[in-house]
Amino acid sequence: MNRDAVRDRLGPLAARPHVAFALAHLGEPGSADLIPTPAAVLDLDAFDRNVAKMAQRAAQAGLALRPHAKSHKTAALAHRQIAAGAVGVCCAKLAEAEALAAAGVGQILVTSPIAGTANAARAARLAAELADFRIVVDHPDAAAELGAAAQRTIQVVIDVDVGMGRTGCHDAEQAAAVARAVLAQPNLKLLGVQGYGGGWQHIQGANARAAAAAEGMKALQAAIAAIRVAGGTVEVVTGGGTGTFAADAAQGVLNEVQPGSYAFMDKEYRDALKDDPDGAFEQAATIVATVISANHPKWVTLDAGLKAFSTEGPMPQPLTPKFAACAYRFFGDEHGMIGRPAGEPVARGERMALAPGHIDPTLDRYDLMHLVQGDVLVDIVRIEGRGASQ
């Protein structure tokens, strides 16, 4: 990768001293070990293998693959997923979609409902600009707001609550009412439905996840039937995630799936999926940290603390073999604590890789992701949607 090209792509971020230092060593042997820490690091080969494996699983199951970009919020990675066979990506919020659209991603589904005329206008702008923009609705008023704002046809998907209770039409009658409201708007096109069981993704045991998905799909099928009775067309049935892929494929209700974490993985998914096929992906994304103090006889201090990881879910898991049996603990805003490995000295300046407890909110703490192949830093990319929660 040409350093000048990367520098130009990073814009003002390239002027930050720690970024300039990494850029100065881009492409050199051993440059992966020179990345200033704490840093979000992606094993590009492992990422590509994960992406290819999920694309193959989806193709074999006859499912369209639309990875959820909330896991990474990064246009460069979304482009790689689409190039590998994905029909597009999902975004959780309008601001994520706007950030990725500005970086050239043209096939986006926004998976959270929006409210208000200002947000409807933002969605209408995206629909006018992108080759394939879609957004979920779960209330008749949302259809009216989008219809009034539309500059050209906006494609909509009705969000159905399949048991999570967070968003979506609570029952088939509500789904039919939303369908009628969408059909009443000449500038809206009803594509289908979304049913996402977020609470199922980390249930331990493939059979237990499958049972939860089967129950939820009954609600989705009832909504589909009611929408069709109301005169709506249901071409797209989208939902699912990394943990329920096998169950989603077996149910035969969805025709499009939205897994996100499979490309990176994290401790939370490792704990839940264990040896199940849904968990057969490599740990591609890590947070690399440095030992900054090794004076205490029982532990050492890292430069990665509360500000380096998400703080809900399991603790980060050390992956570097020397520290794999050691427990990490938060040690303050900027610091982490890790126990000393039995019988081995630890020197100030040693580095280690850790699997985040929860990948999505961890990567949202970083402006940049460092892409490595072996011991070489091959690229630095912006996480364009970082902090895009509006």
N, C-alpha and C positions, 0 to 999 in steps of 0.2 A: 504494500500500500504506500503510495506516494505521500510523504510527510506534508508537503505543501497542500495537497488536495485535502488531507485530513484537517489540517490547520484551517483552511478556508471553510470547510464544512462545519467546524466547531464554532467559528465566529469568535465573539468576545471571550468565550470560555477558554480558548487556546492561550490567552494571555495570562491566565492564572499560573503562578509559578510551578505548582505541582503538576499541572497539565503540560506546561512547556517542557518540564523535565522528562515526563513520560514520552512526549512527542519526539524529543531529541534522541531517544533510544529506540524508536519504533522500528521494528523489523530486524533488530540485532539479536544474535544468539544470546540467551540469558536475559533479555529485556523484560520478560514476564516477572522476573524476580526483582526488578527495579521500580515497579509501579508503586508510587507513594500510597500509603495505607492510612486509614481503612479504605478499601476500594471494592466496588462491585466488579467481579471478574467472571467472564463467560468463556468456558471451554468451547470454542466454536465447533470443533469436530464432534464433540458429544451433543451439542445443541442440534447440529445438522442430522446426526443419527436419530435423535429423539423425534425431530420433525418428520424425517422420512418414515420412521416406524409408525407414527400415528397416521400419516397420510396413507400408508399401506393398509393399516387396520380399517380405516374408514372406507377405502376403496373396496376392500374385500367384503365389507358389510353392506355396500351399496349406499353409503351415507355421504352427503356433502359435508366437508370439514370447514368450519368457520372458527378458527382459534380465537380465544378471548384475549385481547391485547391488554386488558387490565393487569395481566401478570407482568408485563414489561413496559408498556406505554412507549415503545421505541419503534420508529418507522423502519429503521434498517432491518430489524428482526421481523416485522410484519411483512416487508417485501420478500424476505427469504422464505417465510411460510407460504405466501401466495405463489412464489415461483416453484415451490415444492408440491403444489397441487391444491392448496386451500382456495375456496371460492371467494374469500374475503376475510375480514376480521370483525370481531365484536369490540365495542368500547362501552364502558360502563356509564360514562357521562358525556355530555355534549362537548365539554372542554377537551376531553381526551380525543374525541372525534375531530375536533377542530385542529388540534395539534398534529395529529397524524395526517389529516387531509392536507394541511399546509406543507407537509413533507412528501406529498405525492401518493399517499395511499387513497385509492379511489373506490374501494368496495367495503363499506362499513355498515354494520348494524349497531344501533345504540340500544342496549338491553335494559335500561332503566326508564320508567315513565318520567315525563317532564310535566311541569305545571306552569301556567302563566303565558301571557302573550309575548313577553320578551323572549322567553325560551323557545316558544313556537316560531318566532321570527328567526332565531338562530338556526333552528332545525330546517326551516325553509331555505335559508341561504345555503346550507350544506346540500340539500336536495337539488338545488339549482346548479351547484358547482361540481358535484361528484357524478361519476358514471353510474354508481349504484349505491344509493343511500337509503337506509331503512331505519325505522324507529318504532319502538313498542308503544302501545297505548293501553290503558286499562280503565278508562272512564269516558262517557260520552262527551264531557266538556273538553277533554283533550282533543277529540276528533274535531270539535267545533273550532278550537283555537288553531290547530294545524291547518284546517281547511281555509280559515280566514287569512292565514299568513302565507299560504302557498303561492310561490311564484311560478311553479310548474308542478306536475304531479308528484306527490310525496307518497312513497311506499310505506305502508304501516303493517305492523304485526300485533295481534291482540295478545297481551300478556295474561296468562292464566295462572292462578295460584294453585300449585299442585301439592300443597301441604306445608309450605314454609311460613305462610302468613305475612310475608313482607310486602310484596307488591303483587299485582295481578287481580283478575276478576275472581271473586270468591266462589262463584258457582256458575253453572251453565246459563242460567237466566241472565246474570250480569254480562256474560260474554256475548250473548245474543243481543243485548241492549247496546253494547259497544259496537257490535257489527252493524246494527241498523244505523247508528250514528255515523259510522265511517262511510257506509254506502250512501248516506244522504249528502255527503260532501263530494261535489264533482271533481275536486282537485286532489282527492285521496284515492289510493288504490290499495285494497285489502289483499295482502299476500297470504296470510295464514296466522299461525299461533306460535307462542313461545311458552314452554313449561320448564322451569329450571328448579330442580330440587337441591338447593345449596346445602341444606342440612344433611343430605345423604352422602356427600362426597367423602367425608372422613369417618363414616361408620366402619368399624373394624369387621372384616369378614365379607367375602364376595357374596355369600348367600344372603346375609342381612341387608347389604346394599341393594341386591336384586329385589328382595321383598319390599323394601321401601319404594323403590322405583316402580314396581308393578302396581302398588296401591296408588301412587301419584299419577301414573299414566291413565288410570280409570277416570280421574277428574279431567284430564286433558282430552280424552276421547269423548267424554260427555259434552265438553265445551265445543269441540269440533262439530259434533252432531247438531248442537243447537245453533251454531253459526251457519251451518249449511241450510237448516230449516228457515233461518232468517234471510236467506238469499245470498249469503256470503260464499266466496270461493276460498278454499283452504289448500293452497299449493305447497306452502312451506310449513313444516312442523319442526321447530328448532328448540334446542335446549341441551341439557346434559352437561357433563364435565369430565375431568380426568378420572375421578374415582368411580364413576358409574358407566364408563364407556361400554364395558362388556354387557352390563344389564340393559343399557339403552339399545344396543344393537339387538339383543335377544328379544326385547319387547316388541320391536317392529312398529312402534308408533312414530318415533321421530324419523325424519328424513334428512336432518341436518344437526350436527353436534357442535358444541361450543367449548371443548376443553381448552384450558390455558396453561396450567402448571406443569403438564407433562413435559413441556420443552425445557424446563429448568429443574423442577422438583424441589422439595423442602423437607424439613424434619417432620412436619405435621402429616404430610402424605406418606412418608416412610413409615411412621408409626401405625397409620391406619391400614395401608395397603400391603405392607410386608411383602410376601412372596406371591401375592395375587398377580395375574397378568396385567391388571390395570396399573400396577406399580413397577412394571418392568422397563423403567426408563432411567437413564443415567443422571447423576447429580451434575448438571452442566453449569449451574450458576452458584457461585460461592462469594462470600465476603472474606477478603484476605486481610489479616491483621498482623501487627508486629508486636513482639515483646518489648516494652519500653522500660520495664523495671523488673529485675530478677533478684532483688535483695532479700525478700521474705523467704524463710526456709520452707514454707508449706505451699506457696503459690507464687505465680508470676502475674504481672499486670500487662494487659494488652491495650492498644490504642483504639479499641472498638467497644463502645458501651451502648448506653440507651439510645444515642443518636445514630448508631450504626445499624440497628436491627429493629424489626417490629418487636413490640413488647408484649403482645398477646400471643397465646399459643405456647408451644414448647420452647425451651431454651435452644439457642443455636448449638449445633453438633459439630465438634472438632472433627475434621476429616484427615488432616495430615497424620500419617501413621504414628509418629512419635507421640502425638497427643490424643489419639483416637479413644483411649480409655479414660481420658481426663474430663472432668465436668467443668463446663463454662458457667459463670454467673455474672450478672450485671454488677458493676463496681462503681457506678456513677454515670453521669451524662456522657463523658468522654472515654470511660475506662471499662474494661472487662477483666474478670479474674478467672484464671484457669489453674487447676491443681497441677502440681509437678508430676511428670511421669515417673513411675517407680524405677529407681536405679539409674536414671539418666539425668545428666546435668542439663540445665537450660541457660542459654546465654542471652544477654541483652542483644536485641536486634534480630533474633530468630523470627521467622515468619510462619504463619499457619493459615490454612483455609478452613472456613466454617460453613456448614450448610445452614441457611437461615431457618428459623422456626416456621415462618410464614413468608413465602417469597414475595407476594404482591406488595404488601405495605413496606417490606424491606427495600425493594428496588425503588420504591417511591421516595426514598430518602436520599437518592443519589442523582446528580445531574448527568453523570456519564457512566457508561459501561465499557470496560476494557475487554476486548476480544483477544483471546490467546490461542495459539496452537503449539502444543508442547511447551517449551520454555521461551517462546517468542511472542511478544506483543505485536499483533498484526493489524489492529485497528482500535480506534476509540470512537464511540458513537454517543450521540446525545440521547438522553431519555426525554424526548420532547414533551411527553405528557406528564412529567414529574409535577406533582402538586395540582394537577388539573382535576379538581373535585367539583367544579361548578357545573 
